[in-house]
Amino acid sequence: MRGIDERGKAPMSTFSAIEGDITDDSPARAAVGVEGPGQSSRSVVEQTRSEPEASSSSSSLSMQHISVPDLPPELLGQIAERLSPTDLLRMSQTHQQMSNAITEIATLQARRERAIRVQAIWRRLTEGRVGVENRLAPLLYGGVIQSLAPNFNYLTWDQQEGLVALAEGLGDPWDRSFALRAFAIGVGELAPELQQRLVALAEGLDQPWDRASALWGLGPGASGLAATLQQRLVALVEGLDQPYSPWALWGLGMCVGGLVPELQQRLVVLAEGLESSGRARALQGLGAGVAKLDHALQQRLLLIAEGLEPKQCAAALWGFGGGMGGLAPELQQRLVVLAERLGPEHLVPALWGFGAGLGGLVPALQQRLVVLAEGLGPQYSVSVLLGFGARVAELDPALQPRLVALAEGLDDPANCLLALKGFRAGLAGIAPGLQERLVVLAEGLDPGERASVVEGLAAGVAGVAPALQERLVVLAEAPGRPSDRASALRGLGAGVAGLPPELQERLVVLAEGLEDAVHRGSALRGLGAGLGGLAPELQQRLVVLAEGLDQPWPRIFALQGFGVGMAGLEPELQRRITALAGGLAQPEYRARALAALLPRPPRARASWEFDPSGNGRFDPPSH
């Protein structure tokens, strides 16, 4: 795509302040041609009316001739739906009729604005550097490709190709495997020929630890690949021995439901042939994707878990938690029976994992899990509450008070603090009386600990009564360590837009009172996420606060929040925020700061949030 500029754009783009002159200097690839007067557009119209929706990597309409002035607005909207985001942006900026049609459809307008934002940040990441290789070098800094990955569909083909070529040009095999892991989230959005080159890159890794690491990272995105490419990835796993193949199975297993049936079966056969510890690790991925398999394969995976020793069984059950909600009740019951056979030290990781699937269980099975949690001692039940708390609203209403009572029964303040943090967004979905009991529990902590607990409970602050909202703000204001106050503000930030204006201002005052730059950046990371829901005066004050951060990392923290809450701001504030990112002198920090402003999806449960093996955290195999 060449020459995306300001001409004919919509009257007001949310990110118009950073749009600028968005261009791609690579050789142009014609994706959309526009008809001249009097030329026919019948084939385009018929294609738009009759073709089914295609997959994300090939869904954009390939149009050689469009006579925009001759088409009615409703048909323009249908055509726009089929355009890739970058072609949508180009058409809207060069044809006023298309621009007008897009502004009438909220989803298209949002897609256009996201394309503006991604293209503008790409330009700023790569501007002022001579030569393609040198121009793309900033993208190799840690976290930049990962931030671009959810936005691959908003890049031109040439930009996507540049990213793939960058990975291919890395000399160290470990660097190449790490780059493949960075591509995982968005690999399904790449053009098919680029997907093939990434798979070939994985195939070219000679060392088993490099290949396993690449598959562990690339696997979760495999459902977006063509069946032939999926087959090549499965063949790579089949070529690995233990201890490397279980890691690769974990990665591919998370998307097992998106593979063709033959490949699903081959992965299950692989898992069945592993040693005990390897089967457990493989099930941590396959269990998460189990709900989309046919009943026979689900049964075989459960049989693997049922044959494991307690420690390995606990690790496997942790993985099943993400998929158990989609299983038939009799299979869910078999998983619960497995958990009931475990001792306390092994039961904890199993229940922690089951928390992700609580909402998909029938009340009788939910009750059996709550009974298991109630039977644990305080040193164990606090860990279970960290897994169950955020899902408390998904429990049968009769069981919710029992989970709150579990937290109330913790005598050790440190355990109580951890348990309260576990409730997070679950606070918003329970009855007001239960919400108040949790707030009372927080108010009973030592003054120095009260601000710290708010980070967890605050995730649900927008869903509680105003009186409880104020009490949570009072907890954040409690005397204590500045780091705890910063944590409280980071937690409250996501829901700050749902607070009354006077409480919003009190939180801004709290942030302004933090002297340490790291604490201030951490607070802005949270409050910045709700920036668009604040009054203009408070928006200004938070941006001024960020402008006072001279150290790179605190500024990057703040921009990570602003990147979420930037939509809807006045153009002048958008310019100032973008200037903050571009104003860092060191190339690495500048690249990370700009990447922080890219749109990103909600955070999913990470594999390192809990280690059911008891080894501290999970890491892919390495040298």
N, C-alpha and C positions, 0 to 999 in steps of 0.2 A: 504494500500500500504506500503510495507516495502522495505528498502534498496535502495531508490532512491539516486544515487551517481553520480560520475563523469564519470563512464565508458561509452565509446562510444558516448558521447554527441557530438552535432554539433560543428563544428570548432570554432565558435565564437557566444556565446550567449550574447545578449545585457546586461543581468544582471548576467553574469557568475561570476562577482566579488563577488556577495553575495550568490551564489548558495550553496557552501559548501556541507556538507554531510546532505542532506535532508532526514530525516527518520520519521517514525511514530511508536511510541513505543507501540501503542495499538495492541491488537491481530489482526493478519493479516486476511483480507477478500479477498479471491482469486477473482480477477476480470479478469485477463488475464493470460492464461496459454500458454506456448510456446511448440510447437511440437518438438519432436526429429526427427532425420533424418528418412526418409522413411514413416512417418505417414501422413495420408491424411488431406488436408485442404480444400476439396471440399465444405463441408457444410459452412465454413466461406466465401469462395469465392461466393457461390450462395447467401448467406444471404446479403453480401455486394452489390451484383449486383441487388437484387430484392426488398429489404425491403425499404419502404418509410421512410422519415425522421421522427423521433419521436420528442416528446416534449423535452424541455431542461432538465427536471428532469429525463428523462429516455432515452435520445438519445444515450448514449454511447453503443457501441457494446459489448455484453457479449460474449467473445471468450474463449472457453476452449482449443482450439488447433490451433496454427498458426505455420506453418513452414516458417519462414521469409526468409531464403535463397532461397527457391523455388519460391517465388512470384516475378513477374515483378514489376518495380518501380511504374508504373501507378496504379496497383492494391494495392500496399502498401499505396499509397496516399489515395485511396478510403477507405481502412481499417482505416487509421489514422483519416480520417474525422469523423468516427463513434466512435472513442475512447473518453472516458472522458478525460479532460485535465490532470488529474494525471496519468491515464494509458498511455496517449500519452507521457508524460514525462518519465515514467518508461521504456516504449518500446524504446524510442529514445536513452536512456542512456545505454541500455543493448544490442541493436542491431544496428550495424553501418548501415546496409542497410535501416532500418526504419529511422534512423537519417538523412541519405542522402536524402531520399524521402521527409522528412518533410522540409528540408532546401530549397527545390525547390518550395514549395508552401507557399506564404507569409502569408496567414491566419493561416496555421498550425504552422509556425515558431513563429508568434506572440502569438499564444495560448500557445505554449511550453514555451516561454520566460516569459509570465505572470504566468504560473504555477511555474516556477523556483522562480520568485519573491515572490509570495504568500507563497510558501512553506518555503522559506528561512526566511521570516519575521515571519511566524508562529513558526518556530523552535526557533528563537531568543526571541520571546515573552514567550515561555514556557520552555526554557532550564534552567538547574541548579536548578530545584525545585523538591522535592521528593513527590511522590504520585500524582495521577491523579487530585484530587480536588485542591491540592496546586499548581500543575503545571499549571492549567487553570485559577487560580485566577486572574492573571493580565488582563484577557480578560474582567473582569467585570468593569474595570475602564471606566469612561465616554468616549464615542466615539469609543471605540475599536471594539465592536461588530458591530456598525454601519459602521465602515470602512471595516470590514471583509465581511459584508452582500453582497455587489456587487460581491464578490469573492467566494461565497459559492461553486460554481461549480468547483473551483480550489482547494478545500480541499478534503481529502479522506473521506470515509464514517465514519471512526472512529473519525476523527477530527470534522466532522459535528455533530456526535452523542454526542461528548464531550460538544459542545456548547449548544445543546438542554438540556442535563443533567444538565448543569450549571444553566440554567434558571429554570429547574424543582426544583433544590435544594434551590432556594431562599426562605427564610422564610417569608418575608414581602410581602403581596399581591400586594402592590403598586410597589415594586421592580420587581415582576414577570410581572405585566402589562407593566412596563417601558421596561423590557427586550423584551417582545413581540413586542413592537414598534420598537425596534432596529433591529429585524429580518425582518421587513417588506420588505425592498428592495430586499432581496435575498431569500425570503421564497419559491419562485417557483423553485429555483435551488436545494433545499434540496431533499433528498430521500423521497419517499412517506410516509414511516413509520415514518419518523421524522416530516414531515408536520403534520401528524395525531397527534403526541404527542404535538405539539405546539397548535393545535386547542383544544385538551383536556385540555391543560394548561389554555387557555382562558375560557373554560367551567367551570373550577374549581374555578374561581374567584367568591366569594360570593357577594361582595358589588357591587352595580350597577355602582358606579363611577370608580371602578377598571376595570370592564368588558367593560364599554364604552370607557375608555382610551385605553385598549388593542385593541378593534375593530377599534378605530379611527386611531391607528398606524398600525395595521396589515392589515387593509382593503385594502390599495393601492396595496398590493402584492397578493390579493386573486385570481386574474385572473390566476395565475400560479398554483392554487390548483386543485385537482380533484373535479368533480361536487358534490360528496358526502360530501367533506369537505367544499366546498362553501355553501352547504345547511345547514350545522351545524352552520356556521357563521351567515347566514341569520336568522336562528332560534334563535340565541343569541340576535340579534337585535330585533326580534319580542317579545322577553321576557322582554325588557326594556321599562320603561315609560319615559315620559318627566320629567326633562330636559336632560336625558341621551341618549335616542334613537336618537335624531337629530345628536349628535356627532358621534355616531356609523354609522349612515346613511351617514354622510359626508365622513367618511373614506372608507366605502365600495362603496359609490357612485362613487368615482374617478376611480374605475376599473369596473363599472357596465357593460361596453361593453364586458368584458371578462367573464361574468357569463353566465350560460345557460339561455335561454329565460324565463323559468318558474320562476327562481330566480330574473331576472330583473323585471318581473311583480310584484312579491311580494314586492320588494323594492319600486316600484312606489306606490303600494297600501299603504304601510306604510307611505310614504311621504304625500299622500293625506289625511291620517287620523290624521295628527298632527295639533296642534294649529299653529296660524300664524307665530310666531317667530321660532317655530321648523321647519315649512315647508321651511322658508327662509334658515335656516342653512343646512337643508338636501339638498337643491338645490345647495348649494355651492360645494358639491361633485358630486351630480347627474348631475348637469349642465356641469361639466367638462368632464363627460363621455358620454354625450347625443348623440354625433355623431355616436356612434356604436350601438345605439338602433334602433328598427324598427320604422317606421313612426308613428304608432299608439301610442307607448309609448312616443315618442318625443312630440307628440301633447298633451298628458296628462300632461307632465312636464311643457310645456308652459302654459297650462290652470291654473296650480297651481300658477305660477308666475303672471299671469294676474289677479289673484284674491287677490293679496297681497296689503297691504297698502304701501305707497311710501317708507318708510324706509326699510321695509322688502323686497320690490320689488328690491330696489337698491342692497341689499346684495345678493339676488338671481341672479340678472343680472351679478354681479361680477363673480359668479361661472360659469354662462353660457359662459363667455368670452373664456374659454379654449376649449369649444366644438362647439361654434357657427360656426366656419369656415367649419365644416363638415356637416352642416344642408342644407336642400333644401332652395333655395332662398326665398320661401314664408314664411318659418319659421324664417329665418334670419330677414326678414322684420318685422315680428311680434315682435321680440325682439327689433329692432330699434324703432318701434312705442312705445313700452313700455318705452324706455329711453326718447323719445321725450315728454312724458307726465310728466316727473319728474321735480321738481324744482332744482335750482342750487346745493343746499346742498346735495341732493340725487343723482343728475345726476353724480357728480364727481366719486363716487365709481363704478357706472355702466360703465362709459366710461373707467375708469382705467382697469377694467376687460376685456372690449371689446378689449383693445389693443392687447391681446394675440391672438385674432381671426381675426385681420384686414386683413391679407393676404388671407383669405378664402372668403371675401365678394366681391360682384360685385362692380364696381366703383360707381354706383349710391348710394348704401348703404354706402360705404366709404365716399362719399361726404356728405351725411346727418349727419354722425357722426362728420366730420370735421366742418360742419356748427354749430352743437351743441357746439363743443369746442370753436369756434369763438364767440359764443354768451355768453360765461361765462366771468365774471370779472377776473382781473389778479390774485386775491387770489384763484380762482378756476382753472383757465386755467393752472397754473403751475403744479397742481396735475395731470391734464389730460396729459400734456406733459411727465410727468414721466411714464405714462402708454403707450402713443402712440410713444414716441421718439425712443425707441429701434426698433420699427416696421416701421419706416418711409419709409424704402426701399420697404416695401410690399404694400405701397399705390400706387394708380395710379399716374404716373409721374406728371400729372397736379395738383395733390393735395399736393405733397411734398413741393413745395414752400410756400404753405399756412401754413403748420405746422412750417416751419422755420420762417415765418413772425410772427407767434404767439409768438415765443420765442423773436424775435426782438422787439416786442411791450411791453415787460415787463419792466417797469420803475424801479422797486425795484431791486437793485443788488442782494439781497438775493434770490428773486424769479428767476431772470435770471440764477443765479448760479445753483439752483436746476433743472431748466428746461434743461440747457445744460448737466448736469449729466445724465438726463433721456435719451438722444439720444444714449449713449453708442455705441454698435456695429452697430447701424443704420447709423452711420456716413459713414461707408465704402460703403454702397450700393446706395448712392445718387449721383447726378451729381456733378462734381468738383466745379462748381459755388456755389452750395448750401453748400458743405463742407466748402468752403472758408468763406461764410457768417457766419457760426457757429464759425469758428476759430476767425474771426474778432470780433464777439460778446464776445468771451472769452478774447481776447486781450484788450477789452474795460473795463474789470473789474478792480477794485483796485488791485495794485501790490500784496498785501497780499492775495488776493483771487484767483489769476491766477493759482497757482500750484494746488489749491484744485479742480478746475473744470476739470483738466486733467484726474483725475481718471475716470470720466464718459466718456468723449470723447475718451480717449485713447483705449477703447475696440475695436475701429475700425481703429486704427492707421496704421495697415498693409495694409489697403485698400485705402489709400489716396496718393496723389502725394508726391514725396520726399520733395518738397518745403514746403508743409503743415506739413509733418512729422517733419521737422526741427522746424517749428514754434510751434508745440506742445511741443517739447523738450525744446525750449526756455521758454515756459510757465512753464514747470516743474522746470526750473532753476531760476525762478523769486524769488526775496526776499519774505520771508513769514515765517510762522510757520514751524518748522521741521516736525510736524505731517502732514501738508498739502503736503510737499514735499514727505514724505513717502507714502502718499495716491496716489500721482501722479505716483510714481514709481510702486506702487502696480497695478495701472491701466495699465500702459504702459507695464508691464511685459508680459502679454499674447501675445502681438504682437511684442515683442522686436526682435524676430527672423526675422521679415520682414523689419527691419530697416537697413539702410546702416551701415557698420562697424564703421564709425566715430561717428554716433549718438548712437550706442550701447555703445561705450566707454564712451561717455559723461554721459550716464545714470549710468554706473558702477561708474564713478567718483562721481556722485551725491550721490549714495548709500554709498560710502566710506567716504563721508563727513558728514554723519549723526552720531552724537555722542551718542545719547541715544540708548540703546540696544533694547528697544521696537520699536522705529522707524526703526532701522536697520533691525530687524526681520520682521517687516511689509513690508518693501521695498523688502526684499529677498523673501517674500511670493509671490510677483508678478514676480520679475525678475527671480526667480528660475524656474517658470513655462516655461520660454523660454530658459532655460539653454542649452538644446541640440542644439539650433540654433545659439549659439554664437561661436566666435573663441576660440580655446583652452586656449589662454592667459586670455581671459575675464572669461571663465569658472573657471579657477584657482583662479582668483581674487575674484570671488563671493564665492567660497568655503572657501577661506582663511577668508573672511569676516564673514561667518557663524561660522567658527572654533573659532573666537574671541568672540562668544556669550556664556557667562558662565551661564546666568540666564536661567532657564528651558523654560519659555513660549516664549521668543524671539527665542530661538533655535527651538522650536516646530513650530512656525510660519514659520521660514525659511525652515524647512523640509517639511512643507505642500506644499510649492512651488517646492522644489527639487523633491518631489514625482511625480509631474506632468512632470517635465522636465528632469528626470534622464535617460530616454531611449537614447541610443546612446553615452553615455559618455565613456571615457576611463576607463578601469577597476580600475586603481588607484584612480580616482576621485570617482567612485562608492564605493570603500572601505572606503574612507575618509568620504563620506556622511553617509554611514551605521554606521561607528564608531561614528559619531556625535550623532546618535539616541541611540546607545547602551551605550554611555558613560555617560548618566545621572544616577546619583546614586540612586535617589528615585524611587522605583518601578513604581509608578503611572506615573511620568513624562517619564520614560523610555518606558513604554507601549504606552503612547500617541504618543511619538516621533516615535516609530517603526510603529505604525498604520498609521502615516502620510505618510509613504513611500508606502503604499498599493495602487494599481491602483484604481481609482474611476471614476465613470461616470460623464459627464457634469452635472453641477448643474441645477436642474429644479426649476421652480418658487415655492418658499416655501409658505405655507399657512399663514405665519406671515408677508409677505412682505407688506401687506396692510390690514387693518381691515375695511370692509365696514360698520360694525355696529358702528364705531366711538369710540370703547372702548379701543383703544390703540394697542391691538394685540389679536390674537386668542390663547387660551390655551385649552387643553382638560380638561374635568371636573376633579376636584380633591377633596380631602377631604374638 
